[in-house]
Amino acid sequence: MRLFMKPETFLMASALLCALLGLGYPLSCEVCTGSGPTCSGSVKTCDADQDSCVVIVAETSKKSYRSVNTHKGCIKSSACSTGILSITVGPENYMVSNTHCCQSDGCNHDAVPAPQNNRTENGLQCPTCIAPFKETCSSTKEVLCVGQETHCVAFVGKVQAGIKFATQGCATKNTCHTKPGTLVPSASHTYVISQVNCLPGPQPSDKAK
Ligand SMILES: *[C@@H]1O[C@H](CO)[C@@H](O)[C@H](O)[C@H]1NC(C)=O
C-alpha cells in the first residue's frame, strides 16, 4: 500500500478539505517594513487566523525626529482599523497613519497615500501624559490639538517587543474606534495599539480663550 500521495494530489485534497470544512485556504500577503511611503517584500503565507492583508503608511514624530514608514503583512480583520488615525501627545510627538486592509492573495501590494498631516492648531487642547511600562497615566499637562483632532484619548500600546506604555492626548474622532491590535510603524519599531478610550470632550485651548 502507498502511504504517500503525490504533492499535487495532496494540495488538491487539502484545498477540497478546507472548502468542505468552510475554512479559507490560507491567505498570502506581501510582507515588508521599511522607511518611506511604500516598501516591497516577498509574498508569504499567513497564519490560519490572519484573514486580511494590510498596508499601513504612517508619519510619526518622536522628540522632533520625524519619519514616514510603511508596513505590509498579514493581520486579523478584527485588528484592522481602516482609514486615517491621528494622535498628538506633544507638539513634536505624534503619529498619523493611513491603513488599508483587503482579503485576497497579494492584495496589499499597492501603496496607499501617505496621510495628510495637518499640524495647524485647531483651538482645542487635551490632557497629555506618557508612562512607559504602565497601563494608565495621569496628566499634569495639556497638549494643543491640530487639524481634525477634536477628541481626547487615553490609549494603551506596546512596542512590538512587548513593552507596554500608557498615553493620553488629542486624536481624530475615528481614533476612538481603533481596534485592539492596530499597528503603527515608526522609524525604530512598530507600535501595537492595544486599547483606546475616548475621554470627555476637549477644552478650548488657553491660547484660544
Ligand atoms: C488644517 O486644520 C485647520 C484647523 O482644524 C483647519 O482650519 C484647516 O482648514 C485645515 N487645512 C486643511 C488643508 O485641511
Ligand as a Chemical Component Dictionary entry (heavy atoms), coordinates in Angstrom:
data_LIG
# 
_chem_comp.id                   LIG 
_chem_comp.type                 NON-POLYMER 
_chem_comp.pdbx_formal_charge   0 
_chem_comp.three_letter_code    LIG 
# 
loop_
_chem_comp_atom.comp_id 
_chem_comp_atom.atom_id 
_chem_comp_atom.alt_atom_id 
_chem_comp_atom.type_symbol 
_chem_comp_atom.charge 
_chem_comp_atom.model_Cartn_x 
_chem_comp_atom.model_Cartn_y 
_chem_comp_atom.model_Cartn_z 
_chem_comp_atom.pdbx_ordinal 
LIG C1 C1 C 0 -5.982 72.245 8.879  1  
LIG O1 O1 O 0 -6.568 72.312 10.164 2  
LIG C2 C2 C 0 -7.102 73.583 10.492 3  
LIG C3 C3 C 0 -7.564 73.526 11.941 4  
LIG O2 O2 O 0 -8.524 72.495 12.133 5  
LIG C4 C4 C 0 -8.242 73.915 9.517  6  
LIG O3 O3 O 0 -8.759 75.191 9.822  7  
LIG C5 C5 C 0 -7.716 73.874 8.087  8  
LIG O4 O4 O 0 -8.780 74.062 7.181  9  
LIG C6 C6 C 0 -7.036 72.546 7.797  10 
LIG N1 N1 N 0 -6.382 72.598 6.500  11 
LIG C7 C7 C 0 -6.591 71.663 5.573  12 
LIG C8 C8 C 0 -5.817 71.847 4.307  13 
LIG O5 O5 O 0 -7.365 70.727 5.727  14 
# 
loop_
_chem_comp_bond.comp_id 
_chem_comp_bond.atom_id_1 
_chem_comp_bond.atom_id_2 
_chem_comp_bond.value_order 
_chem_comp_bond.pdbx_ordinal 
LIG C1 O1 SING 1  
LIG C1 C6 SING 2  
LIG O1 C2 SING 3  
LIG C2 C3 SING 4  
LIG C2 C4 SING 5  
LIG C3 O2 SING 6  
LIG C4 O3 SING 7  
LIG C4 C5 SING 8  
LIG C5 O4 SING 9  
LIG C5 C6 SING 10 
LIG C6 N1 SING 11 
LIG N1 C7 SING 12 
LIG C7 C8 SING 13 
LIG C7 O5 DOUB 14 
# 
